[in-house]
Amino acid sequence: MNPTQLFDPASSTYTYILFDEDSREAVIIDPVDVQLERDLATLERLNVRLIWALETHAHADHITSAARLAELTGARTAAPAGCDIGTAAVQLSGGDTVRFGREQLQVLHTPGHTAGGVCFYWQRAPHPHDEPPSEATQAPLGHQMRPDQRHDDRHVFTGDTLLIQGCGRTDFQSGDAGALYDSITQQLFTLPDTTIVWPCHDYHGRTQSTIGAEKATNPRLAGKSRDEFITLMNALDLPKPRRIDEAVPANQRSGLRQDAGSGDGVADAAAEGYAGEITPQQAHEWMEAGDAVLVDVRTDAEREWVGFVPGALAVPWKQWPGMALNPGFDRAIRQAAEDGRRLMMLCRSGVRSIAAAQRATELGLTAYSITGGFEGVPDEHAQRGHKNGWRHAGLPWRQN
Ligand SMILES: N[C@@H](CCC(=O)N[C@@H](CS)C(=O)NCC(=O)O)C(=O)O
């Protein structure tokens, strides 16, 4: 079974979803912020539960949706240890494995495009419903495969390390052409030739390749010595990615909003499909004055174990485990706003609250999202509570 490949035309970025057929646990690799709705819909259509949001590196041309996916689905974020993505819950090093159900990805540290960048190698576990390998799919001689494994069961997600008939550039963000040559020739090109190559970008409409094909025909690498490759890479003279100055810092925060926690009062500029962002302080004032209802959209478990705001109305947007949508959400918030009162949605860090506020707006209600939520966005050590949010603002809360 192939991974699901999704494309973001603005940045020519490929995102991948893979899952274990038994447990339906899924992984997403290199998700893009503007494709969040598409990716959530794809996960739903595949009937899978996202447990990992992974990055191959800190991208220079688009912003990840990893943190928002984590908040909305309950997935964990993981990113390469050498990429300064301190907000990722798990820091990955070469040799690590990322498990989902019976499946696992092997982390290959492949410096060159960036110093910390990684590739993910997936040797899919044989499944009882698999067709037996046909002659055409038999492993070439010399490759160690289990007897029940098909040759197209091996995949490598190459990030920007190896592209189809190309490779990642090495002229910014700790790039190093010599290191890239070593990563590709000593790690990727030693994978079996039939391994399918799934790159993070293609600018010419190509979707996949194989290690064998790239070894034989990649114009930057085939027949090139290390020195020739370095000379070639140093002479590329490519224009700087348009969004690099905005994208790299945002990606080093797992795509979290740069303006989270800034400003006072209502910031409706950030809102699309809801009334606006509101600071915890402003929300508290409106709540005290009886001008608006504070709706805590976190799960029962979060309120129970992390803490709650006295006087808030509890209407979970999704419920743990599995983060399934709460079927009673619409009815409960309609009731809360019956007398025309505005709603102020509170979640963990201000992501689910946007989705909940957007849904309330679709229902004809006036709903704000409280920036930073109850716990705030994670800091560079992936810890919440130090940057922004309700608790950080010193507003009233309690714990059972
Ligand atoms: N034109 C694109 C950037 C294209 C680009 O530089 N892509 C990077 C990856 S972010 C790369 O390594 N490209 C390799 C190449 O074009 O040979 C933009 O402005 O965002």
The ligand as an ORCA input file, in Angstrom:
! r2SCAN-3c Opt
* xyz 0 1
  N      10.997     29.321     -5.448
  C      10.684     28.787     -4.173
  C      11.907     28.159     -3.516
  C      12.488     27.033     -4.289
  C      13.641     26.481     -3.488
  O      14.679     27.166     -3.290
  N      13.478     25.268     -2.983
  C      14.435     24.693     -2.088
  C      13.711     23.879     -1.032
  S      12.870     24.954      0.061
  C      15.437     23.796     -2.783
  O      16.225     23.166     -2.126
  N      15.421     23.747     -4.103
  C      16.342     22.942     -4.832
  C      16.403     23.353     -6.258
  O      15.583     24.169     -6.688
  O      17.282     22.847     -6.966
  C      10.200     29.861     -3.213
  O      10.420     31.031     -3.458
  O       9.625     29.477     -2.196
*
